[in-house]
Amino acid sequence: MSKTNKILNEDKLVKKALEVGVKMAKMQGFDLPSSPQPVKTKAVYLFLVEVNQITPLPDDKLDGASIKKRLARWIHNALPDDDPLK
C-alpha cells in the first residue's frame, strides 16, 4: 500500500484496532481506559508501540489524526485478505 493511498473504511478500521488492541493489552495484564475515545486511542497506540507492534510516530506528529491513521494501517495489514474491512 502506497503512503499516498487513502485507507477505505478508516473509521471502522480504527474501531477494530481499538478493540483488538484492548484485548491484547488485557491478555498481557494491562487495563487500558475504556473512555473517552481520544484517551483510549492514545493508550492503545502507546501500548502497541511498547510491545513493538507498530513504529512510533515522530513527536511532532503525535496528534489524533496521525495516531488514528497509524492504527488503521496496523490493523489493515494484520487482517486476513478476505476480511470485509479490507
ROTI-211627 format. One line per field, with one value per residue: residue number from 1; x, y, z of N, C-alpha, C, O in turn; residue in three letters. Coordinates in steps of 0.1 Angstrom, whole numbers. Atoms other than C-alpha are relative to their C-alpha. Layout:
<recs>
i <- [NUM:...]
n.X <- [X:...]
n.Y <- [Y:...]
n.Z <- [Z:...]
ca.X <- [X:...]
ca.Y <- [Y:...]
ca.Z <- [Z:...]
c.X <- [X:...]
c.Y <- [Y:...]
c.Z <- [Z:...]
o.X <- [X:...]
o.Y <- [Y:...]
o.Z <- [Z:...]
aa <- [ALA:...]
</recs>
This chain:
<recs>
i <- [1:2:3:4:5:6:7:8:9:10:11:12:13:14:15:16:17:18:19:20:21:22:23:24:25:26:27:28:29:30:31:32:33:34:35:36:37:38:39:40:41:42:43:44:45:46:47:48:49:50:51:52:53:54:55:56:57:58:59:60:61:62:63:64:65:66:67:68:69:70:71:72:73:74:75:76:77:78:79:80:81:82:83:84:85:86]
n.X <- [8:-8:3:9:14:9:5:15:6:-10:6:3:-12:-5:8:-5:-14:2:6:-11:-11:4:0:-14:-5:6:-7:-13:1:2:14:0:12:11:5:5:-7:-14:-9:-1:-8:-14:-4:-3:-12:-12:-2:-5:-14:-8:-2:-6:9:0:-11:5:1:-8:7:8:12:8:13:10:2:-11:1:11:-5:-10:8:8:-9:-4:10:2:-10:2:12:-1:4:14:8:8:-5:-12]
n.Y <- [-12:-12:-10:-10:6:-2:13:1:4:-4:0:13:6:-5:7:14:0:-2:13:10:-5:1:14:4:-6:7:13:-2:-5:-14:-5:-13:-8:4:-12:-3:6:-5:6:15:2:-3:11:12:-3:1:14:7:-5:6:14:0:4:-11:-9:-13:-12:-11:-8:-11:6:7:-5:10:5:8:12:8:6:10:12:6:7:12:11:3:10:12:7:9:-6:2:-7:-11:-13:-3]
n.Z <- [0:1:-11:4:2:-12:-5:-1:-12:-10:-13:-4:-3:-13:-10:-1:-6:-15:-6:-1:-9:-14:-3:-1:-13:-11:0:-6:-13:0:0:7:-2:9:7:13:11:3:-10:4:12:-3:-9:9:8:-8:-3:12:2:-11:3:14:10:9:-1:-6:8:-5:-10:6:7:-10:-2:1:14:4:-8:6:12:-3:-5:12:8:-7:1:15:3:-8:3:11:12:2:-9:7:-3:9]
ca.X <- [0:14:17:-4:-34:-63:-74:-110:-132:-106:-131:-142:-106:-97:-126:-114:-78:-90:-110:-80:-55:-75:-79:-41:-34:-58:-41:-8:-22:-28:-61:-64:-90:-124:-134:-133:-122:-92:-77:-84:-69:-37:-35:-38:-13:12:7:12:44:56:51:67:36:38:65:62:53:77:69:57:31:15:-19:-52:-55:-20:-25:-58:-42:-13:-38:-59:-28:-17:-50:-54:-21:-30:-64:-67:-72:-108:-119:-147:-129:-100]
ca.Y <- [0:33:61:83:59:67:38:28:24:42:48:12:1:23:9:-26:-17:-3:-35:-57:-35:-35:-73:-77:-54:-73:-106:-91:-78:-42:-24:4:32:24:60:87:77:101:88:52:57:72:45:17:34:37:1:-11:10:-5:-41:-33:-39:-5:20:52:84:114:137:165:141:128:142:124:121:107:82:70:66:46:23:19:9:-15:-34:-32:-51:-75:-85:-115:-108:-120:-97:-73:-43:-46]
ca.Z <- [0:-10:16:-6:-9:14:35:29:59:81:109:110:109:139:158:151:160:194:200:192:210:242:240:235:265:287:277:289:321:312:319:293:298:284:275:262:228:223:256:246:212:225:252:226:204:232:242:206:204:237:225:191:171:154:147:169:152:154:184:161:145:178:171:170:132:128:156:141:107:122:140:108:88:115:116:78:75:102:89:66:29:29:57:47:62:36]
c.X <- [9:-4:-10:-14:-8:-5:-15:-5:9:-7:-3:13:6:-8:4:14:-1:-5:11:11:-3:0:15:5:-5:7:14:-1:-2:-14:0:-14:-11:-6:7:9:14:10:2:9:15:6:3:12:13:3:6:15:9:3:5:-9:-1:12:-5:1:10:-8:-8:-13:-9:-13:-11:-2:11:0:-11:5:10:-7:-7:10:5:-10:-3:10:-1:-12:3:-6:-15:-9:-8:5:12:-5]
c.Y <- [12:10:10:-5:3:-14:1:-5:3:0:-14:-8:4:-6:-14:-1:3:-12:-10:4:-2:-15:-5:5:-8:-14:1:6:15:3:14:7:-4:12:12:-4:6:-5:-14:-2:2:-11:-13:2:-2:-14:-8:4:-8:-15:-2:-6:11:9:13:11:10:9:11:-5:-8:7:-11:-6:-9:-13:-10:-6:-11:-13:-7:-8:-13:-11:-4:-11:-13:-9:-10:6:0:8:11:14:4:5]
c.Z <- [0:11:-5:-2:13:3:0:13:12:14:6:4:14:11:3:7:15:7:2:9:15:4:2:13:12:1:6:13:2:0:-6:3:-10:-8:6:-11:-3:10:-3:-12:2:9:-8:-9:8:4:-12:-3:10:-3:-14:-11:-11:2:6:-10:6:10:-6:-7:10:2:-3:-14:-4:8:-6:-13:2:5:-12:-9:7:-1:-14:-4:7:-3:-12:-13:-3:10:-7:2:-10:-12]
o.X <- [18:-15:-17:-24:-2:-9:-21:2:10:-1:-1:13:11:-2:5:16:6:0:13:16:5:4:17:13:2:9:19:10:-1:-22:3:-24:-8:-12:13:20:23:21:14:17:23:17:13:20:22:15:15:22:20:14:4:-4:-3:17:-15:9:14:-20:-19:-21:-18:-16:-7:-3:9:3:-9:2:10:-3:-8:6:6:-7:-6:7:3:-12:11:-14:-21:-21:-2:1:15:3]
o.Y <- [14:10:16:3:1:-22:10:-12:-5:-5:-16:-16:-4:-10:-18:-9:-3:-16:-16:-4:-5:-18:-12:-2:-11:-19:-9:10:20:-3:24:0:-6:11:11:-8:-2:-8:-19:-11:-6:-15:-20:-7:-8:-18:-15:-4:-13:-20:-14:-13:8:9:18:12:10:10:14:3:-15:12:-22:-19:-20:-24:-22:-18:-21:-24:-19:-19:-23:-23:-16:-20:-23:-21:-7:15:8:6:18:23:15:8]
o.Z <- [8:16:4:-3:24:-5:6:20:22:24:18:13:21:21:14:15:23:18:13:17:23:15:11:20:21:12:12:19:13:-8:1:6:-22:-18:17:-9:-6:7:-2:-12:-2:7:-6:-10:3:5:-10:-8:6:0:-19:-20:-23:13:2:-19:17:9:0:-12:5:13:-8:-15:-10:2:-7:-16:-5:1:-12:-14:0:-5:-16:-11:3:0:-20:-12:-10:10:-16:-5:-11:-21]
aa <- [MET:SER:LYS:THR:ASN:LYS:ILE:LEU:ASN:GLU:ASP:LYS:LEU:VAL:LYS:LYS:ALA:LEU:GLU:VAL:GLY:VAL:LYS:MET:ALA:LYS:MET:GLN:GLY:PHE:ASP:LEU:PRO:SER:SER:PRO:GLN:PRO:VAL:LYS:THR:LYS:ALA:VAL:TYR:LEU:PHE:LEU:VAL:GLU:VAL:ASN:GLN:ILE:THR:PRO:LEU:PRO:ASP:ASP:LYS:LEU:ASP:GLY:ALA:SER:ILE:LYS:LYS:ARG:LEU:ALA:ARG:TRP:ILE:HIS:ASN:ALA:LEU:PRO:ASP:ASP:ASP:PRO:LEU:LYS]
</recs>
